[in-house]
Amino acid sequence: MAERRITAAAIRKRKGTPFPVMTAYDAAFGRIAETAGIDVILVGDSLGMVMLGYASTTRVELADMERHGSAVMRGTSRAHVVVDLPFGSYEASDEAAVSAAVRLIKYGGASSVKLEGGVRVAERIAAIVRAGIPVMAHIGVLPQTAGIGEGFRRDVRREALLADARAVEAVGAYAVVFEMVDAPIARDLTETLTIPTIGIGSGPHCDGQVLVMHDALGLYPDPPPFARVFADVAKTAEAGFRAYADAVRTRSFPAE
């Protein structure tokens, strides 16, 4: 019998307990993350930058998220896999949002979906939840629109953040990401909400923490200032490539 995946309801019960979340974008790294004990994996639209080389996430298509989400699902057996709804897939209407979410669940195999925004997308979250699909919310700095709005500046709008947090909780989000939220505000909101908060660049007081895999492994040349390199995989990979190239040039590989 296949191992049962961790549910959104189980993640909601982690409120008050620190837990790690990591991004992954393919079967290989999904498998590695799960084996390492990370059982909540985010297939973020950050793949547009770290995997596809775009300058921002806005060019990512729903098909990209479906493809990469299904790859991570195939590489894992127990992890809860959250897949981002990309820019343009949910803004137009509740119907568009539900349709996009259903596609990620039905064809991408996602465990749940994530979308950016608070008060302004509360109706979209409610519609997706009514369709039976778990939703992780995302407030604070919103990467999908930051480049065409206020930019990637730390969010210190206490009252606006409180309104956003309460709105997504009220319509049924099972957890909420805080991106670059001022740390004291993130702490206060974490204490206020009944659902888990997951911080990225928002200080140590959130329930969970998430990092982009490429930042944690030293694979991206321009990581954000709040990230930490936990293993410099880029240097190890470069050394391996050099060793291979030298072996080919000196005819020491392949062996007779």
N, C-alpha and C positions, 0 to 999 in steps of 0.2 A: 504493500500500500504506500502511495506517495506521501511524503511528509507534508503536514498541513502548514500552510504559510501563516505568518503572524498577521493578525487582522488589525484594522484601524481601531477597533474597540479595545484590543489589547494594548495598543500604543497609547490610547487615551488614558488607560489605567496607570501609565508610567508617570503621571503627574507627580512632581516632587522627587523623582528619582533621576539622576543624571544618566543620559544615554547618548551614544555616538550615532551620528548619521554621516554617511559619506556618499559622494556622487560616484557613479560608474556609468559607462556608456557602451560596454560590450560584454560578451559572455565571459571572457577571460578575467577581467577585473571585477566583474560581479561575483564570480566564483571566489576570487582571492579575498574580497571584502567579507563575504559570508564566512569563509573558512577562518578568517581572522576574528570572527565574533561580532562583526557589524551586521545587525539584522534589520536595519532600516536603511535602504539604499535609494537615493534620489537620482533619477535620470533627468538631469536638469537641462534646460535649453542653453545653458552655458556650453553645451557641446558645440554650438555654433562658433564659439571663439576657440575653445581648446582642442576640438577635433576637426572642425571644418575650416578654421582660419579666418572667419569673418571678424570684422572690427567690433561687432556687437551681436546681441541675440536676436535682433529684429528680423533677420532674414531666415531664421529657422522656420521650417514648414511642419505642419502636422505629420506629414509622411516621415520626416526625419525622426520625430519623437516616437512614432509608432515603430519604426525600424530599430532604433537603438533600445527602446523599451523592451521590445520582444527579445532582443539579443541578451539583455541582462536577465530577463525572466528565464531564458533557456540555460543560462549559466548558473542559476541559483535554484534552490529547492525549498528553502524555508523563509528567506528574507521577505520583508514587506517592501515592495518596489513601488515607489511613488514616481509618476511621470508628469512632467510639466506640460500644461497647455500652452502652446507658443503664442506669441503676439499675433493678433488677427483672427484667432480661432474661437474666441469667446466674447468679444466686446460687442458685437452687433446686436445680439438678442439672446434671450434665454434658450430659444430653440437651437441656435448655433452652438451655444456653450454645451448643451446636453448632447447634441450630435457629435461634437468633437470628443467629449468625455467618453461617450459610448464607444467610439472608434478605438480609443486608447485601451479601453477595458476589453472589448470584444476581439480586436485583432492584434493589439499590442500586448494583451495579457496583463496589463497593469493591475496592481492591488488597489491603488487609489490615484487621484490626480491632484495637481497643485496649480493654483492660479494666483496672479498678483493683484493686490488691491484690497481695500477694506470696505468702507461704507459704499463706495461707488460700484463694487461688484457683489455686494451682499445678495442681491436678487439672483445673480448668476449662480452663486454658491448654493442658495436655497433650491433653485431649480435642479441642479445636478444632484443634490442630496435627495430630493424628492424622487429622482429617477433611480435611487438605490445605489448611487456611487459615492464612496467616501471622498471627502475633500480636505486637503491640507491647504490652509490659507497662507498668505505671504504679505506682510506689511513692512513699513519703514521705507528704505530705499528700494525702488522697483526697477531692476535692471532693464526690463523690456522697454521702458519709457524714460529712464533716467537721462539717456543721451540726448533726448529731444526736450527735456524739461529742466529740472533743477540740477541735474548732474549727480555725481556720486559723493554727495556731502552728507555727513552724519546727521541723522534725523533727530531733532531736539524739540519737535512740536508735541509737547506732552498731551494736551487736550485732544488734538487731532488723532494721535496714536491711540489714546484711550478709546475714542469713539470708534476707530477702525477695529481695534481688538474686540471690543464689546459686540460690534456688529457681526463680525465673522463667527464669534462664539455663538451668538443668538440664533444664527441661521443654520447651525449644525456642523461647522468645521470641527474635525476631531483633534486638530493641532494647528499651530500657527508659527510660521517662520518670522523671526525679527531680523531684518538685514540692516546693519549699520545704524541700529537704534542706540541712542545715548544710553550708556550702561546703567545709570541710576533709574532711568525711565523703564528700561527693560526689566530691571529688578522689581520695580513697583508693579508693573503690569503682570509679571509672572506670578506675583503674590496675589493679584486681583483675580486672574482668570482661573477657571476650573479645568481648562484644557491645557495640555503641555505646550510650552513655548520652546522653540528651537532657534538658537542664536547663531548668527554668522556675523562676526565683527560687532557684536552687541554686548560684550562683557561676559563674566563668568556666572551670572546668576540665573540664566535661562535653564529650563529643565534639561534640554538636550543641546548639542552643538553639531553643526554641519560644516564641512569644508568641501571645496572642490578638489577632487582627487589629484588633478594636475598640480595644484598648489601644494598639497600635502606631500607630494612625491617629487617636487622639484622639477616637474615636467613642463611648466609654463614659464616663459621668460619674464613676464611682467605680473607677478602675483600681487594681490592687494596687501596693504601694510599690516593688516590684522592676521594674515595667514602665517603658519609656521611650517617649515619643511621638516617632516618627520623621518624621511629617508630620501637621500638624493639619488633617485633612480636614474635621472638624466645622465649624471656622470658615470654611473655604472654601465648604462646602455652604450654611451659613447665609447667607453673603454672596450666594451665587448665588440662593437663595430670595428674599432681600430685594429683589435687583435685579429678579427676575421679578415679584414682587408690585407693586413700584413701577411697572414698565412697564405692567402691566395697569391699575392704578388711574389712570395718567396717559394711557392709551390710546396709548402709544407701541409697544405690542405687542398684537396683531399689526399688521404694516404693512398699508397699503391694498393 
